Amino acid sequence: EEAELDLANYSRNNNIYSSDGKEGLATGKLSQLHDLATRAETDRMLKQSLYEEVRAGRSAQLPEAFADPKTGELQKRLGELKVEYAQLSATYGEKNPKLVEVKQQTAAIEQQIAESRGGLELKLKADYERAVRDEASMKTALDRAKAEASQQNQALIEFNILKQEVETNKSLYTDFLQKMSQAKIQEHEQHNNMRMIDPPQVPITPVGPNRLRTIF
């Protein structure tokens, strides 16, 4: 009983809730945080790559899932205006009203593209900085969980020692009860209080076979 009480108290004080003592709360927490930290690192690397592409002026090389569809349409329209401007420039002079109008439209679209790129860069920068913070937070939590798991591993060693002591005491106690039962039986055999009230009689004739009945 004392060994079982020590084991129960130790389990409660060290947050060991597994019945077999193989895994505590810290070990399960460490596994989950390791998975979350790996995901956070992967997400940060992706956000960093996207942000650097836009900052270097290579927004056109972004994957379609992260590209701004509005910017794509503006790029297409800008290409059409440049072709139209080249055609008009070959036919008319620089002061032609149509050429001036196309030039103005081109400038307006280029400004819209620049604004769109600027907004996309700010958005990707914010996403990247948030991913960096998330990764740092996950790594801090992971380091703390590693320390907790290390401490709990030491606790599990002591837990197993106490558990083995309980099992040993139970085995000794069971063996003790068996030996006590055997000793009581032997004691009763040595102090027999039974007495014979009707002694056995040796028969004069055999009890069988009954030949007369068989012949009959």
N, C-alpha and C positions, 0 to 999 in steps of 0.2 A: 504493500500500500504506500509506503514512503517513497519507493522508487517511482511508482506511477504518478504520485503527486509531484515529485521533482520534475518528471518529464512534462507533465501538463503545465506547470508553472513556467518552465523554460520555453516551451512552445509559445505560450501567450506573450511572454516578455520579449521574445525575438521575432514575433510575427511569422511563425512557421505554422501554416494552416494545412499543409499537405499531410494526409494521414500516413503516407509511406516515407515522408521526409526527403523525397528526391528533389522537389522543387518548391521554393518559397515564392513569396510575392515579388521580391526584388528580381529574381531570375526571369519571371514572366514579363515584368516591366522592362527589363533590359532588352529582351528580345523584341518587344514592340517598339521601343525607342530606337533601336538599331535600324529597324525597317523604316521608321519615319525619318530618321536622319539621312539615310541613303536616298530616300525620295526627295528630301529637301535639297540635298547636294545636287542631284540630277536636275531638279527644277531650276536651281540657281545657275547652273552651267548653261542651260537652255536660254534662260532670260538674259544672261550675260552675252551670249553669242548674238542674239537678236538685237540687243541694244548696241553692240559694237558695229554690227552691220549697218544699222541706220545712222549711227554717229559718223561712220566713214563715208556716208553718201551712197551706200549700196542697198537702198531700200527696195530696189527692183529685184534684188536677189533673194528677198525674203520668201519663205514658203507661202504658198497661197493661203494657208489657214491663218497666217499672221499678217498678211498684206491688207492694206486699206483698199477696198474695191473702188472707192471714190477716186483715189489717186490713180488707179489703173485706167479709169475712164478719162481722167484729165490728161494722162500721158498719151492715150490714143488720140484724143482731140488735138493735142499739141502737135503730134506727128502729122495729122492731116493739115493743120494750119501751116506748118513748115513747107509741106509739099505745095500747097496753094500759093504760099508766098514766093516760092522759087519759080513757079509757073508765071505768076503775075509780074515778077521782077524781070523775067526774060522778055515779057511782052511790052510792059509799060515802064514808065520811069518811077523814080523813088517817090515822087510827089503825087502819084496817082491816088485818088480817093479810096479805091478798093484796096490798094496796097497798104495805105495808111491804116485802114480799118482792120485788115488782117494782122498788121503789126501790133495794133492796140490789143486785139483779141489774144494774140500770142503772149504779150506781156502780162495780161490779166490772168491767163491760165498758168503761166509760169509762177506768178505770185501765189495763186491758189495751191499749186503743187508744193511750193516752198512752205506755205503755212501748214499744209497737210502733213508734210514731212516733219515739221517742227512739233506739231501736236503728237504725231506718232512717236517721235523720239522722246518727248516728255513722258508719254504713257509707258513706253518700254523701259525708260529709266526708273520710273516709279515702281514698275513690276520687278525690275532687277534689284533695286534697293530693298524692297520688301522681301524678296527671296533670300537676299544676303542676311537680313535680320532673322528670318525664319530658320535658316541653316545654322546660324550662330546659336540661336535659342535651342534648337534640337541637339546640337553638339554639347552645349552646357548641360542639358538634361541627361544626355547619354553618359557624360563623364560622372555626373552625380549618381546615376543608376549603376554604373560600374563599381563605384565605391560601395554603394549599398549592397550590391551582389557579392562583392568580395567579403564584406563583413558578414553577410548572411551565410556564405560558404563556410566560414569559420564556425558560425553558429550551428550549421547543419552537422559539422563534425562532432561537436559536443552533443547535439541532439541524438545522433546515432549511437554515441557512447552511452548516453542515458537510456536510450531505447534498448540497447543490448543488455544493460544492467537489469532493466525490467524483465526482459525475456529470461535472463539467467536466474533471477530470483523466482520467477514463476516456475521454471523447471525444477529448481531446488525445492520449492514449496510442494510441488506435485509429487516429487520423489519422496519427500519427507512424509506426506500423507499416506502414500502407498506403504512405506515401511512401517508406519504406525499401525496401519490396518493389519499388516502381516504379523506384527508383534502381538497385537491383541488376540489374533486367531491362535497363535502359538501359546499364548498365556492360557486361553480357555482349554486348549488341548492338554496342557500340563495339569490343570486343576479341573479334572473331569468330575462332575457331580451327578453323573448318571448311574443307576443301579439296575441290576437284572431282576425282574419280577416273575419271569416264566422261563426257566432254562430250556434249551432245545432238547428234544428227544430223538434218539436215533431209531428209525423205523425198523421193525423186525422183518417185514416182507417188502419186496420192491413195490414202488408205487405204479410201475408200468413196465411192460404193456399188460393190459387186462386180457388174458388169452381167452377166457370163457366168453367175454363179451364180443371179442373179435370173431371167435368160431361161430357163436350164435348169429 
